[in-house]
Amino acid sequence: MNWLRMEVISAVTSWLMSLACQSVPIARNWLGGFTPCQIDDLTELWKKLSPSAKIYYPGSEDFEEATARWSVLDAPKVNVVVVPGTENDVAETVKYANQKELPFLAFNGAHAAITTLGKMDHGIEIYLNQLSSVEIAKDGKTATFGGGIMSKNVTDALWAAGKQTVTGTCECVSLLGPALGGGHGWLQGHYGLIADQFVSMVVLADGSLQTIDATSDLFWAMKGAGANFGIVTSLISKIYNIQYSNWAIDTLIFSGKKVEAVYQAANDCLLKNGTQSANVINWSYWLNIPAIDPNNPVILFYIIQEGVDVVDPAYTEPFHDIGPLSETATGGSYIDLATWTGIALDAPPCQKDGLVNPRFPIYLQTYNVPAQKRAYNQFASAVSGASVFNNSIFMFEGYSMEGVHAIAGDSAAFAYRSENLLAAPLITYAPAGSDLDQQAAQLGDQLRQVLHDASGRTDLRAYVNYAHGDETLEQWYGSEAWRQSRLRALKKKYDPEGKPPSNP
């Protein structure tokens, strides 16, 4: 039984709107623009929604904006968008969809690129962007967030109040999207994953609003496999006083010829067998910057440190000694990190430009230096020059794992607390048919396999939030038999019809 599908199950009945019905854009506060067919189709749902809810049909700018995805490969197909104004609007929409036997899928940042979402070939999108509230508790220890809130909004609201919490690093992803798969972030060295901050949440699995906390057996599953169990309409999360107002970054660019020296230094001076300081992060990209090297990808390497105005020379000097092509030291605050690392709202990774963006993630214990060299050579050969893949990047995320390691491995469905690094080739290209899609998938798998072969492991460990879609359930959620059994039992108990709505 393929119980933990990331896709929404295809409906057994046709979409309500017949071909005779003209599609026109509508919103709840518009009095006109309906055809008789549309009124008949959605009147039942319409009457139950709040005054602030909206409905969009194909043909409107609102529909196009709401349904756009970061990766167009195997994107879910949507016939109508419901924009809830309240948590109860989500419940009513789910009840309606179930009654009519229609697929439904919750959208937040829409950065999930997993190919299994494409199995939704028609249905209702539940667009959560209006559920974006922030309410800090009087004791300052928790905050309640709307289920559609974006990471940047969380960071900005908390920072203004002298608070912080773990969110995804990219400003244009939601809080809950990454969190339901575990969720990595800049502050995890102190506090653990995003999911480790959960106090309680309101979840819909069958159209009912249910508050889930540590007293529920479902709470364990929501922290790492939550996209399979419900739509989170609101979340109470731990928050913390800001420890340091100052952060610094050293941005270094190296020739690909220095790949072995760079990652040996990363092992020796930063990663240190998984004991990297809670205040230090190493990140790097391989990518083409023709103005710097017109022939081959360069290595863009970041050393980030909290609580300083300039990164400690103990961390930077070994890299300076290698001979970077350029080096830039910058100081600022936590809210500058996304801009420094190229993942702010206005940066290319946050744009929905109609491109294909599959990723091929793998967790690692350390940088295997010879494997890094082999992977770089293969990547460079595939993406250099006029290649259709020349906008691709290879990502290496070296967060501090101190806070993640400190939490028991069996405390959540997230299975990979013992890992120290997250790597993923991101193969970017313009859509051009299935043959090119297959070439991209083959390249991504080959690059990941180079690192996996060097790891010495028999099991590949993949971050589900970056998943391509061809991985196994064991690779997403852990190969231990007890994990799989526990998840299967919870799926059977809480969603026996197999309709995971998720917050992608």
C-alpha positions as CSV (number, residue, x, y, z in Angstrom):
1,M,0.0,0.0,0.0
2,N,1.6,3.2,-1.1
3,W,0.3,5.1,1.9
4,L,2.6,8.1,2.1
5,R,2.0,9.7,-1.3
6,M,3.0,13.3,-1.6
7,E,0.5,13.7,-4.4
8,V,-3.3,14.2,-4.0
9,I,-5.2,11.1,-5.2
10,S,-6.8,11.6,-8.5
11,A,-10.6,11.9,-8.2
12,V,-12.9,9.2,-9.4
13,T,-15.4,11.7,-10.8
14,S,-15.1,14.5,-13.3
15,W,-14.6,18.1,-12.4
16,L,-17.9,19.8,-11.7
17,M,-17.6,22.4,-14.4
18,S,-18.7,21.1,-17.7
19,L,-17.0,22.2,-20.9
20,A,-20.1,24.2,-21.7
21,C,-19.4,26.5,-18.8
22,Q,-17.2,29.5,-19.7
23,S,-14.3,30.2,-17.3
24,V,-14.3,33.8,-16.0
25,P,-12.3,35.3,-13.2
26,I,-14.3,35.9,-10.0
27,A,-13.7,36.9,-6.4
28,R,-16.2,36.8,-3.6
29,N,-16.7,40.5,-3.4
30,W,-17.5,40.7,-7.1
31,L,-21.3,40.8,-7.8
32,G,-21.1,40.0,-11.5
33,G,-19.1,37.8,-13.9
34,F,-20.8,34.5,-13.2
35,T,-22.3,32.1,-15.6
36,P,-25.3,30.0,-14.5
37,C,-23.2,26.9,-14.6
38,Q,-20.6,28.4,-12.2
39,I,-23.2,29.6,-9.8
40,D,-24.8,26.1,-9.7
41,D,-21.4,24.5,-9.2
42,L,-20.1,26.6,-6.3
43,T,-23.1,28.1,-4.7
44,E,-23.1,25.4,-2.0
45,L,-19.5,26.2,-1.0
46,W,-19.9,29.9,-1.6
47,K,-22.6,30.3,1.0
48,K,-20.4,28.8,3.7
49,L,-17.3,30.9,3.1
50,S,-16.5,34.1,5.1
51,P,-16.9,37.5,3.5
52,S,-13.1,37.8,3.1
53,A,-12.8,34.6,1.1
54,K,-12.2,34.7,-2.6
55,I,-12.6,32.3,-5.6
56,Y,-10.5,32.6,-8.7
57,Y,-11.1,31.0,-12.1
58,P,-8.8,30.5,-15.1
59,G,-8.4,33.6,-17.2
60,S,-7.8,36.0,-14.4
61,E,-4.5,37.5,-13.3
62,D,-5.3,36.4,-9.7
63,F,-5.7,32.8,-10.8
64,E,-2.4,32.9,-12.8
65,E,-0.6,34.4,-9.8
66,A,-2.1,32.0,-7.3
67,T,-1.4,28.8,-9.3
68,A,2.2,29.7,-10.5
69,R,4.9,27.4,-9.2
70,W,8.6,27.8,-8.9
71,S,9.1,24.6,-10.9
72,V,6.8,23.8,-13.8
73,L,7.9,20.1,-14.1
74,D,4.8,17.9,-13.3
75,A,3.0,20.8,-11.7
76,P,-0.5,20.1,-10.3
77,K,-3.3,21.1,-12.5
78,V,-5.9,23.4,-10.9
79,N,-9.4,24.3,-12.1
80,V,-10.4,26.7,-9.4
81,V,-8.6,28.5,-6.6
82,V,-10.3,29.1,-3.2
83,V,-8.6,31.7,-1.1
84,P,-9.7,31.2,2.6
85,G,-10.2,34.3,4.7
86,T,-10.5,32.2,7.9
87,E,-9.5,28.8,9.2
88,N,-13.1,27.7,8.9
89,D,-13.0,28.5,5.2
90,V,-10.4,25.9,4.8
91,A,-12.5,23.4,6.6
92,E,-15.5,24.1,4.5
93,T,-13.5,23.8,1.3
94,V,-12.1,20.5,2.3
95,K,-15.5,19.2,3.3
96,Y,-16.9,20.4,-0.1
97,A,-14.1,18.8,-2.0
98,N,-14.5,15.5,-0.2
99,Q,-18.3,15.5,-0.7
100,K,-17.8,16.1,-4.5
101,E,-14.9,13.6,-4.7
102,L,-12.6,16.3,-5.9
103,P,-8.8,16.5,-5.4
104,F,-7.5,19.4,-3.4
105,L,-4.1,20.8,-2.6
106,A,-3.0,23.6,-0.3
107,F,-0.6,26.2,-1.7
108,N,1.8,28.4,0.2
109,G,5.1,29.4,-1.4
110,A,4.6,26.8,-4.1
111,H,8.4,25.9,-4.1
112,A,7.9,22.2,-3.7
113,A,9.2,20.7,-7.0
114,I,8.4,17.0,-6.3
115,T,7.1,15.4,-9.5
116,T,4.4,13.4,-7.7
117,L,2.3,16.6,-7.4
118,G,1.7,16.3,-11.1
119,K,-0.7,13.4,-10.5
120,M,-3.3,16.0,-9.5
121,D,-4.7,16.4,-13.0
122,H,-7.6,18.6,-11.9
123,G,-9.0,19.9,-8.7
124,I,-9.2,22.7,-6.1
125,E,-6.3,24.8,-5.0
126,I,-6.6,26.1,-1.4
127,Y,-4.4,29.2,-1.5
128,L,-3.5,30.1,2.1
129,N,-1.9,33.5,1.6
130,Q,-4.6,35.4,3.6
131,L,-3.9,33.3,6.7
132,S,-0.7,35.2,7.5
133,S,-1.3,36.6,11.0
134,V,1.3,36.8,13.8
135,E,0.4,37.0,17.5
136,I,3.1,37.0,20.1
137,A,2.0,35.5,23.5
138,K,2.1,37.8,26.5
139,D,4.9,35.6,28.1
140,G,7.0,36.1,25.0
141,K,7.7,32.4,24.8
142,T,5.4,31.4,21.9
143,A,3.7,33.0,18.9
144,T,0.7,32.0,16.9
145,F,1.2,32.1,13.1
146,G,-1.4,31.8,10.4
147,G,-0.9,28.6,8.3
148,G,-0.1,30.6,5.1
149,I,2.6,32.9,6.5
150,M,5.8,33.3,4.7
151,S,9.3,33.0,6.3
152,K,10.2,36.6,5.8
153,N,7.0,37.8,7.5
154,V,7.8,35.7,10.5
155,T,11.3,36.9,10.7
156,D,10.5,40.6,10.3
157,A,7.6,40.5,12.8
158,L,9.6,38.7,15.4
159,W,12.7,40.8,14.9
160,A,10.8,44.0,15.4
161,A,9.6,42.6,18.7
162,G,13.1,41.5,19.8
163,K,12.3,37.9,19.1
164,Q,13.4,35.1,16.7
165,T,12.7,31.5,15.8
166,V,13.8,29.0,13.3
167,T,12.4,29.5,9.8
168,G,13.4,28.4,6.3
169,T,16.3,30.4,4.9
170,C,14.7,31.5,1.7
171,E,12.5,34.5,2.1
172,C,9.9,33.3,-0.4
173,V,9.1,29.9,1.2
174,S,6.4,29.6,3.8
175,L,6.9,28.8,7.4
176,L,4.9,25.6,7.4
177,G,6.0,24.2,4.0
178,P,9.6,23.4,5.2
179,A,8.5,22.8,8.8
180,L,6.2,19.8,7.9
181,G,9.3,18.1,6.4
182,G,11.5,18.9,9.3
183,G,12.8,22.3,8.2
184,H,16.4,23.6,8.2
185,G,17.2,27.2,9.1
186,W,19.9,29.6,10.2
187,L,19.2,29.3,13.9
188,Q,18.9,25.5,14.1
189,G,22.3,25.3,15.8
190,H,20.7,26.8,18.9
191,Y,17.1,25.5,18.7
192,G,16.8,22.5,16.4
193,L,14.6,22.2,13.3
194,I,11.6,24.3,12.5
195,A,9.4,21.3,13.4
196,D,11.1,21.2,16.8
197,Q,9.5,24.6,17.6
198,F,5.9,23.2,17.3
199,V,3.8,23.6,20.4
200,S,0.4,23.0,18.9
201,M,-1.4,23.4,15.5
202,V,-4.8,23.3,14.0
203,V,-4.9,20.6,11.3
204,L,-7.5,19.3,8.9
205,A,-7.3,15.7,7.7
206,D,-11.0,15.2,6.9
207,G,-12.5,18.6,6.9
208,S,-12.6,18.9,10.7
209,L,-10.6,21.4,12.6
210,Q,-8.4,19.5,15.2
211,T,-5.9,21.0,17.6
212,I,-2.9,18.8,17.7
213,D,-0.2,19.0,20.4
214,A,2.2,16.7,22.3
215,T,-0.6,14.7,23.8
216,S,-1.7,13.4,20.4
217,D,0.0,10.5,18.7
218,L,-0.3,12.5,15.4
219,F,2.0,15.3,16.7
220,W,5.0,13.0,16.2
221,A,4.1,12.5,12.5
222,M,3.5,16.1,11.8
223,K,7.2,16.9,12.7
224,G,8.7,15.5,9.5
225,A,5.9,13.8,7.6
226,G,3.2,16.4,8.2
227,A,2.4,17.0,4.6
228,N,0.7,13.6,4.4
229,F,-1.7,14.2,7.2
230,G,-3.4,17.6,6.9
231,I,-3.5,21.3,6.1
232,V,-2.1,23.3,9.0
233,T,-4.3,26.4,9.3
234,S,-2.5,27.9,12.3
235,L,0.5,27.1,14.4
236,I,1.7,27.9,17.9
237,S,5.5,27.9,17.9
238,K,8.3,28.5,20.4
239,I,10.1,31.8,20.0
240,Y,13.2,33.2,21.7
241,N,14.8,36.5,22.7
242,I,17.3,37.7,20.1
243,Q,20.8,36.6,21.3
244,Y,22.9,38.7,19.0
245,S,21.9,41.7,16.9
246,N,25.0,41.4,14.8
247,W,25.9,38.9,12.1
248,A,28.8,38.7,9.6
249,I,29.6,36.9,6.4
250,D,32.7,36.3,4.4
251,T,31.9,35.6,0.7
252,L,34.6,33.9,-1.3
253,I,34.7,32.9,-4.9
254,F,37.1,30.2,-6.0
255,S,38.0,28.6,-9.3
256,G,36.8,25.1,-9.7
257,K,40.4,24.0,-9.8
258,K,40.4,24.7,-6.0
259,V,37.6,22.3,-5.2
260,E,39.7,19.8,-3.2
261,A,41.4,22.5,-1.2
262,V,38.2,24.3,-0.4
263,Y,36.3,21.3,0.9
264,Q,39.3,19.9,2.8
265,A,39.5,23.3,4.6
266,A,35.7,23.1,5.2
267,N,36.1,19.8,6.9
268,D,39.1,20.8,9.0
269,C,38.1,24.4,10.0
270,L,34.4,24.5,10.0
271,L,32.6,21.1,10.0
272,K,35.0,19.4,12.4
273,N,33.3,16.0,12.3
274,G,29.9,17.5,13.1
275,T,31.0,19.7,15.9
276,Q,30.6,23.0,14.0
277,S,29.9,25.9,16.4
278,A,26.3,26.8,16.9
279,N,27.2,30.3,15.8
280,V,28.8,29.3,12.4
281,I,27.3,28.2,9.1
282,N,29.1,27.2,5.9
283,W,27.2,27.3,2.6
284,S,28.4,26.9,-0.9
285,Y,27.1,26.9,-4.5
286,W,28.7,25.7,-7.7
287,L,27.4,27.8,-10.5
288,N,28.3,29.6,-13.7
289,I,29.4,33.3,-13.4
290,P,30.8,34.0,-16.9
291,A,32.2,37.4,-15.9
292,I,34.5,35.6,-13.5
293,D,35.1,32.4,-15.3
294,P,33.7,32.1,-18.8
295,N,34.5,28.4,-19.1
296,N,33.7,26.6,-15.9
297,P,31.5,26.9,-12.8
298,V,33.0,28.7,-9.9
299,I,32.7,27.8,-6.2
300,L,30.7,30.5,-4.3
301,F,31.5,29.8,-0.6
302,Y,29.9,31.6,2.4
303,I,31.2,31.6,6.0
304,I,28.5,33.0,8.2
305,Q,29.0,33.9,11.9
306,E,26.6,35.1,14.5
307,G,27.5,37.7,17.2
308,V,30.4,39.4,15.4
309,D,30.9,42.3,13.0
310,V,33.6,40.4,11.0
311,V,33.9,36.7,10.7
312,D,36.6,35.3,13.0
313,P,39.9,35.0,11.1
314,A,40.3,31.5,12.6
315,Y,37.5,30.5,10.2
316,T,38.4,32.6,7.2
317,E,42.2,32.6,6.9
318,P,42.6,29.0,5.8
319,F,40.3,29.8,2.9
320,H,42.1,33.0,2.1
321,D,45.3,31.0,2.0
322,I,43.9,28.9,-0.8
323,G,43.7,31.9,-3.1
324,P,40.1,32.9,-3.9
325,L,39.3,34.9,-7.0
326,S,37.5,37.4,-4.8
327,E,36.7,37.9,-1.1
328,T,34.1,40.2,0.5
329,A,33.5,40.7,4.2
330,T,30.2,42.1,5.2
331,G,28.5,42.9,8.6
332,G,24.9,43.5,9.5
333,S,22.0,41.7,11.2
334,Y,20.1,38.4,10.9
335,I,17.5,40.0,8.5
336,D,20.4,40.6,6.0
337,L,21.2,36.9,5.6
338,A,18.9,36.2,2.7
339,T,20.2,39.1,0.7
340,W,23.8,38.1,1.4
341,T,23.2,34.6,0.3
342,G,21.1,35.4,-2.8
343,I,17.8,34.1,-1.6
344,A,15.9,37.3,-0.8
345,L,12.4,38.0,-2.3
346,D,13.9,39.8,-5.3
347,A,16.6,37.3,-6.0
348,P,16.4,34.8,-8.9
349,P,15.6,31.7,-6.7
350,C,12.5,33.5,-5.6
351,Q,11.1,34.2,-9.0
352,K,8.5,32.0,-10.8
353,D,9.8,32.3,-14.3
354,G,8.3,29.2,-15.9
355,L,11.5,27.2,-15.5
356,V,12.0,23.6,-14.5
357,N,13.8,23.2,-11.2
358,P,14.2,19.6,-10.0
359,R,16.5,18.9,-7.1
360,F,18.2,15.7,-6.0
361,P,19.0,15.9,-2.3
362,I,21.3,13.8,-0.2
363,Y,22.4,14.0,3.5
364,L,26.1,13.5,4.2
365,Q,28.3,13.3,7.3
366,T,31.3,15.1,5.8
367,Y,32.7,16.4,2.5
368,N,34.4,13.5,0.8
369,V,37.1,15.5,-0.9
370,P,37.8,13.1,-3.9
371,A,34.0,12.7,-4.4
372,Q,33.6,16.5,-4.4
373,K,36.2,16.7,-7.2
374,R,34.5,14.0,-9.2
375,A,31.1,15.6,-8.8
376,Y,32.5,19.0,-9.7
377,N,34.1,17.6,-12.9
378,Q,30.8,15.9,-14.0
379,F,28.7,19.0,-13.1
380,A,31.1,21.3,-15.0
381,S,31.0,19.1,-18.1
382,A,27.2,19.1,-18.1
383,V,26.4,22.8,-17.4
384,S,29.3,24.8,-18.9
385,G,29.1,27.0,-22.0
386,A,26.0,26.8,-24.1
387,S,24.5,23.9,-22.3
388,V,20.7,24.0,-21.8
389,F,21.5,23.4,-18.1
390,N,23.9,26.3,-17.7
391,N,21.7,28.0,-15.1
392,S,21.9,25.0,-12.8
393,I,23.6,25.1,-9.4
394,F,24.9,22.5,-6.9
395,M,24.0,23.4,-3.3
396,F,25.9,22.5,-0.2
397,E,24.2,23.5,3.1
398,G,26.4,23.2,6.1
399,Y,24.3,24.5,9.0
400,S,25.3,24.0,12.6
401,M,23.8,20.8,13.8
402,E,24.3,21.3,17.5
403,G,20.7,22.0,18.3
404,V,19.4,19.3,16.0
405,H,21.8,16.6,17.4
406,A,20.7,17.6,20.9
407,I,17.1,16.3,20.3
408,A,16.4,12.6,20.4
409,G,16.2,10.9,17.1
410,D,13.0,9.1,17.8
411,S,11.2,12.3,19.0
412,A,9.8,13.1,15.5
413,A,9.1,11.6,12.1
414,F,12.1,13.5,10.8
415,A,14.7,10.7,10.5
416,Y,18.0,12.4,9.8
417,R,19.2,14.2,12.9
418,S,22.6,12.5,12.8
419,E,23.5,14.1,9.5
420,N,25.8,17.1,9.2
421,L,25.4,18.3,5.6
422,L,22.7,18.7,3.0
423,A,23.7,18.6,-0.7
424,A,21.6,18.9,-3.8
425,P,22.2,19.5,-7.4
426,L,19.5,21.8,-8.8
427,I,19.1,21.3,-12.5
428,T,17.5,24.4,-14.0
429,Y,16.3,24.8,-17.6
430,A,13.5,26.0,-19.8
431,P,10.8,23.4,-20.5
432,A,11.3,21.6,-23.8
433,G,9.6,18.2,-23.6
434,S,10.0,14.9,-21.9
435,D,13.3,14.0,-23.5
436,L,15.0,16.9,-21.9
437,D,13.3,16.2,-18.6
438,Q,14.7,12.7,-18.7
439,Q,18.2,14.1,-19.4
440,A,17.9,16.4,-16.5
441,A,16.8,13.6,-14.1
442,Q,19.6,11.4,-15.3
443,L,22.1,14.2,-14.6
444,G,20.7,15.0,-11.2
445,D,20.7,11.3,-10.2
446,Q,24.2,10.7,-11.4
447,L,25.6,13.7,-9.5
448,R,23.8,12.6,-6.3
449,Q,25.1,9.0,-6.8
450,V,28.7,10.2,-6.9
451,L,28.3,11.6,-3.4
452,H,26.3,8.6,-2.2
453,D,28.8,6.1,-3.5
454,A,31.5,7.9,-1.6
455,S,29.5,8.0,1.7
456,G,29.9,4.2,2.2
457,R,26.2,3.8,3.0
458,T,23.8,1.4,1.5
459,D,20.8,3.7,2.1
460,L,20.4,7.0,0.4
461,R,19.0,9.7,2.8
462,A,17.0,12.5,1.1
463,Y,15.5,15.7,2.5
464,V,11.8,15.3,1.6
465,N,11.4,19.1,1.1
466,Y,13.9,19.0,-1.8
467,A,12.8,15.6,-3.1
468,H,12.7,14.9,-6.8
469,G,9.9,12.4,-6.6
470,D,11.6,9.1,-7.6
471,E,13.0,8.4,-4.2
472,T,11.5,5.7,-2.0
473,L,9.5,6.2,1.2
474,E,12.4,4.8,3.2
475,Q,14.7,7.4,1.6
476,W,12.3,10.3,2.6
477,Y,11.3,9.1,6.1
478,G,14.0,6.7,7.3
479,S,14.6,3.1,6.6
480,E,14.1,1.8,10.1
481,A,11.2,-0.6,10.2
482,W,9.7,1.0,13.3
483,R,9.5,4.3,11.6
484,Q,7.7,3.0,8.6
485,S,5.3,0.9,10.7
486,R,4.4,3.9,12.9
487,L,3.8,6.2,10.0
488,R,1.6,3.6,8.2
489,A,-0.5,3.1,11.4
490,L,-1.0,6.8,11.8
491,K,-1.9,7.2,8.2
492,K,-4.5,4.5,8.4
493,K,-5.9,6.0,11.6
494,Y,-6.0,9.7,10.5
495,D,-6.4,9.6,6.8
496,P,-7.8,6.1,5.8
497,E,-8.9,7.5,2.4
498,G,-5.4,8.7,1.5
499,K,-6.0,12.3,0.7
500,P,-2.9,14.2,1.9
501,P,-3.6,17.9,1.4
502,S,-0.2,19.3,2.5
503,N,1.2,22.9,2.7
504,P,3.8,22.8,-0.2
